[in-house]
Amino acid sequence: MNVGHFPPPKRRGLLVLTLIILVLAGIAALGFLNLSRAPVGPTFLISLLTALLAFTPIPFLGYRIYSLWRADYHLDRDSLALSWGLRVEDVPLSDIEWIRPAADLTRPLSLPSFAIPGALIGMRRHPDLGVVEFLASDAGKLLLVATAKRVFAISPENPAALAQTFARATELGSLIPAEAKSVYPSFVITQAWGNGLVRYLWLSGLFLNIGLFVWASLVIPSTPRVAFGLQFAQGKLETVPSTQLILLPVASLVLFIGGWAFVVWASSTLTGLLFLIAMMFIVTTPV
């Protein structure tokens, strides 16, 4: 019996993911380069946002490449092991109810969000199957594995060979009873994103910091000097060039990025709000 490895197709996915990373890295580098040359103002703000938006997905795409590189489906007489990066699912053959192509469904199966070749990862709910977890790289070779817990969507290079091997292994029976095993990536960001309150605090803090950058970049070109502090010189409020206002969003962003714990995320949102209030008082103070 042909028992062994049935890996997913990887070449196309690796090429697409690598190309996307290179394009984003080039855009981010160009944005940071323009940022170092542009005066504080709308051009500075556009360069900053472009660089940040282009750089943010790169670590996640890098993990997608790592996951695809290690991806494998291993079938023997005892179990079917699905490996995708740090995600591992070992399913005993006795727990598998059926294996069939996704094309056989009467209602089409929707792909997960942000699906790209080489990275069909995530959960989708199907009206007939319930929750479907994707661990696949090619939408054209999807094979559904139904278990008592959920349905898995995989994409072996040769779906027919895996299905035939499963049928043969089921006929022969298991040699040694296997135990089910599920291993999920234990990234802090992934765990935190699953918490609704943390997700709200994270996003609100991000938008507050973006708003602070937008406000500072628009105020600086039209306001030559601002009152920065409570120091008086010769009975008058001491003022400084308005370009120093950029220190507020920069400091706020640094504190926000450093906030990885639950309590610190909450304080990061509060910090962004306090810096916005500070900006309001500085700008509205007569000079």
C-alpha positions as CSV (number, residue, x, y, z in Angstrom):
1,M,0.0,0.0,0.0
2,N,1.3,3.5,-0.9
3,V,1.5,4.9,2.6
4,G,3.5,8.0,3.1
5,H,3.8,11.7,2.4
6,F,1.4,13.6,0.2
7,P,2.7,17.2,0.4
8,P,0.8,20.2,-1.1
9,P,2.1,22.0,-4.2
10,K,4.5,24.6,-3.0
11,R,6.4,26.1,-6.0
12,R,3.7,28.6,-7.1
13,G,2.8,29.6,-3.6
14,L,6.5,30.2,-2.6
15,L,7.0,32.3,-5.7
16,V,3.8,34.4,-5.2
17,L,4.5,35.0,-1.5
18,T,8.2,35.9,-2.1
19,L,7.2,38.3,-4.9
20,I,4.6,40.0,-2.6
21,I,7.2,40.4,0.2
22,L,9.8,41.9,-2.2
23,V,7.2,44.4,-3.6
24,L,6.1,45.4,-0.1
25,A,9.7,45.7,1.1
26,G,10.5,48.0,-1.9
27,I,7.5,50.2,-1.1
28,A,8.4,50.4,2.6
29,A,12.0,51.3,1.8
30,L,10.9,54.0,-0.6
31,G,8.5,55.3,2.0
32,F,11.1,55.5,4.7
33,L,13.5,57.1,2.2
34,N,11.0,59.8,1.3
35,L,10.2,60.2,5.0
36,S,13.8,61.1,5.8
37,R,13.8,63.8,3.1
38,A,10.3,65.3,3.3
39,P,9.5,68.3,5.5
40,V,6.9,67.7,8.2
41,G,3.5,68.1,6.5
42,P,1.2,66.2,4.2
43,T,4.1,64.6,2.2
44,F,5.7,63.5,5.4
45,L,2.4,61.9,6.6
46,I,1.8,60.1,3.3
47,S,5.4,58.7,3.3
48,L,5.0,57.5,6.9
49,L,1.6,55.8,6.4
50,T,2.8,54.2,3.1
51,A,5.9,52.8,4.8
52,L,4.0,51.5,7.8
53,L,1.2,49.9,5.8
54,A,3.7,48.3,3.4
55,F,6.0,46.9,6.2
56,T,3.3,45.6,8.6
57,P,2.3,42.5,6.5
58,I,5.8,41.4,5.8
59,P,6.4,39.4,9.1
60,F,3.0,37.6,8.6
61,L,3.9,36.8,5.0
62,G,7.3,35.5,6.1
63,Y,5.5,33.1,8.4
64,R,3.3,32.0,5.5
65,I,6.4,31.1,3.5
66,Y,7.8,29.2,6.5
67,S,4.5,27.3,6.9
68,L,4.3,26.4,3.3
69,W,7.9,25.2,3.2
70,R,7.2,22.8,6.1
71,A,3.7,21.8,5.0
72,D,3.0,18.1,4.6
73,Y,0.2,15.5,4.9
74,H,1.3,12.1,6.1
75,L,-1.0,9.1,5.9
76,D,-0.4,5.7,7.4
77,R,-2.6,2.8,8.7
78,D,-3.1,4.6,12.0
79,S,-3.5,8.3,11.4
80,L,-3.5,11.2,9.0
81,A,-1.1,14.0,10.2
82,L,-1.6,17.5,8.8
83,S,1.4,19.8,9.3
84,W,1.4,23.5,8.4
85,G,4.1,25.5,10.0
86,L,3.6,25.4,13.7
87,R,0.1,24.0,13.2
88,V,-0.1,20.2,13.6
89,E,-3.3,18.1,13.5
90,D,-2.9,14.3,14.0
91,V,-6.2,12.5,13.3
92,P,-6.6,8.8,13.9
93,L,-8.1,7.0,10.9
94,S,-10.9,5.8,13.1
95,D,-12.0,9.4,13.6
96,I,-12.2,10.2,9.9
97,E,-15.7,9.9,8.6
98,W,-15.0,10.5,4.9
99,I,-12.6,12.1,2.5
100,R,-13.9,13.7,-0.8
101,P,-13.0,16.5,-3.2
102,A,-14.4,19.9,-2.5
103,A,-15.7,20.1,-6.1
104,D,-18.3,17.4,-5.2
105,L,-20.2,19.8,-2.9
106,T,-23.6,21.0,-4.0
107,R,-22.9,24.3,-2.4
108,P,-19.5,25.8,-3.2
109,L,-17.0,26.2,-0.4
110,S,-15.9,29.8,0.1
111,L,-12.2,30.4,0.6
112,P,-10.9,32.0,3.8
113,S,-10.2,35.7,4.1
114,F,-7.0,37.0,2.5
115,A,-6.5,33.7,0.6
116,I,-3.6,33.8,-1.8
117,P,-1.8,31.0,-3.6
118,G,0.3,29.1,-1.1
119,A,-1.7,30.4,1.9
120,L,-5.2,29.2,2.1
121,I,-5.3,29.4,5.8
122,G,-8.2,30.0,8.2
123,M,-11.8,29.1,9.1
124,R,-15.0,29.2,7.1
125,R,-18.5,28.1,7.9
126,H,-20.3,26.0,5.4
127,P,-24.1,25.6,5.6
128,D,-23.8,21.8,5.2
129,L,-20.4,21.0,6.7
130,G,-20.2,23.5,9.6
131,V,-16.8,24.8,10.5
132,V,-14.1,24.1,7.9
133,E,-10.4,24.7,8.7
134,F,-8.2,25.3,5.7
135,L,-4.6,24.0,5.6
136,A,-4.1,24.3,1.9
137,S,-2.1,25.9,-0.8
138,D,-4.1,25.3,-4.0
139,A,-7.8,26.1,-4.4
140,G,-8.0,23.8,-7.4
141,K,-6.9,20.6,-5.5
142,L,-9.0,21.0,-2.3
143,L,-9.8,17.7,-0.6
144,L,-12.2,17.6,2.4
145,V,-11.4,15.5,5.5
146,A,-14.4,15.1,7.7
147,T,-13.9,14.3,11.4
148,A,-16.1,14.3,14.5
149,K,-14.6,17.7,15.5
150,R,-14.6,19.6,12.2
151,V,-13.8,19.3,8.5
152,F,-10.3,20.1,7.2
153,A,-9.7,21.4,3.7
154,I,-6.3,20.3,2.4
155,S,-4.7,20.3,-1.0
156,P,-2.3,17.4,-1.7
157,E,-0.4,17.4,-4.9
158,N,-2.3,14.3,-5.9
159,P,-5.7,14.3,-4.2
160,A,-6.9,11.1,-5.8
161,A,-3.8,9.1,-4.6
162,L,-4.4,10.3,-1.0
163,A,-8.2,9.4,-1.1
164,Q,-7.4,6.0,-2.6
165,T,-4.7,5.3,0.0
166,F,-7.1,6.3,2.8
167,A,-9.8,3.9,1.5
168,R,-7.2,1.1,1.3
169,A,-5.9,1.8,4.8
170,T,-9.4,1.8,6.2
171,E,-10.0,-1.7,4.7
172,L,-6.8,-3.1,6.2
173,G,-7.5,-1.6,9.6
174,S,-5.2,0.1,12.2
175,L,-2.1,-1.6,13.6
176,I,-1.8,0.5,16.7
177,P,-4.6,2.8,18.0
178,A,-3.5,6.4,17.5
179,E,-4.3,9.4,19.7
180,A,-5.7,12.6,18.3
181,K,-3.4,15.6,18.7
182,S,-3.9,19.3,17.9
183,V,-1.1,21.9,18.1
184,Y,-1.7,25.5,17.4
185,P,0.8,28.4,17.1
186,S,1.2,30.1,20.4
187,F,1.9,33.6,19.2
188,V,1.1,36.3,21.6
189,I,-0.6,38.4,18.9
190,T,-2.7,35.5,17.7
191,Q,-3.9,34.7,21.2
192,A,-4.6,38.4,22.0
193,W,-6.5,38.9,18.7
194,G,-9.0,36.2,19.8
195,N,-9.9,38.4,22.9
196,G,-12.6,40.9,21.9
197,L,-11.6,43.5,24.5
198,V,-7.9,43.3,23.6
199,R,-8.8,43.5,19.9
200,Y,-10.8,46.7,20.5
201,L,-8.1,48.3,22.6
202,W,-5.4,47.4,20.0
203,L,-7.4,48.9,17.1
204,S,-8.5,52.0,19.0
205,G,-4.9,52.7,20.1
206,L,-3.8,52.3,16.5
207,F,-6.4,54.7,15.1
208,L,-5.7,57.2,17.9
209,N,-2.0,57.2,17.0
210,I,-2.7,57.6,13.2
211,G,-5.0,60.5,14.1
212,L,-2.3,62.1,16.1
213,F,0.2,61.8,13.2
214,V,-2.4,63.3,10.8
215,W,-3.2,66.2,13.1
216,A,0.5,67.0,13.7
217,S,1.4,66.8,10.0
218,L,-1.5,69.2,9.1
219,V,-0.9,71.7,11.9
220,I,2.9,72.1,11.6
221,P,3.0,73.7,8.1
222,S,0.4,76.4,9.0
223,T,1.6,77.1,12.6
224,P,5.2,78.5,12.9
225,R,5.5,78.3,16.7
226,V,3.6,76.7,19.5
227,A,3.7,76.8,23.3
228,F,5.5,73.6,24.3
229,G,5.6,73.4,28.1
230,L,4.9,75.7,30.9
231,Q,8.1,77.8,31.0
232,F,8.0,81.6,30.9
233,A,10.6,84.0,29.6
234,Q,10.3,87.7,30.5
235,G,6.7,87.2,31.6
236,K,5.7,85.6,28.3
237,L,4.9,82.0,27.5
238,E,7.9,80.4,25.9
239,T,7.3,79.0,22.4
240,V,9.2,76.6,20.2
241,P,9.1,75.8,16.5
242,S,6.0,73.8,15.6
243,T,8.1,71.0,14.1
244,Q,8.6,69.7,17.6
245,L,5.0,68.7,17.7
246,I,6.0,65.6,15.8
247,L,7.7,64.3,19.0
248,L,4.2,63.7,20.4
249,P,3.0,61.2,17.9
250,V,6.4,59.6,17.6
251,A,6.6,59.1,21.4
252,S,3.0,57.8,21.5
253,L,3.6,55.3,18.7
254,V,6.8,54.0,20.4
255,L,4.8,53.4,23.6
256,F,2.0,51.8,21.6
257,I,4.3,49.4,19.8
258,G,5.9,48.4,23.1
259,G,2.5,47.5,24.6
260,W,2.3,43.7,24.1
261,A,0.7,42.8,27.4
262,F,-3.0,43.2,28.1
263,V,-2.6,46.0,30.7
264,V,-0.1,47.8,28.5
265,W,-2.4,47.7,25.5
266,A,-5.1,49.4,27.6
267,S,-2.5,52.0,28.7
268,S,-1.4,52.5,25.1
269,T,-5.0,53.5,24.2
270,L,-5.1,55.9,27.1
271,T,-1.6,57.2,26.2
272,G,-2.8,58.0,22.6
273,L,-5.8,59.8,24.0
274,L,-3.7,61.9,26.4
275,F,-1.3,62.9,23.7
276,L,-4.3,64.0,21.6
277,I,-5.5,66.2,24.5
278,A,-2.0,67.6,24.9
279,M,-1.9,68.5,21.2
280,M,-5.2,70.3,21.6
281,F,-4.0,72.4,24.5
282,I,-0.7,73.2,22.7
283,V,-2.4,74.2,19.4
284,T,-5.2,76.3,21.1
285,T,-2.8,78.2,23.4
286,P,-2.4,81.8,22.1
287,V,1.3,82.6,21.2
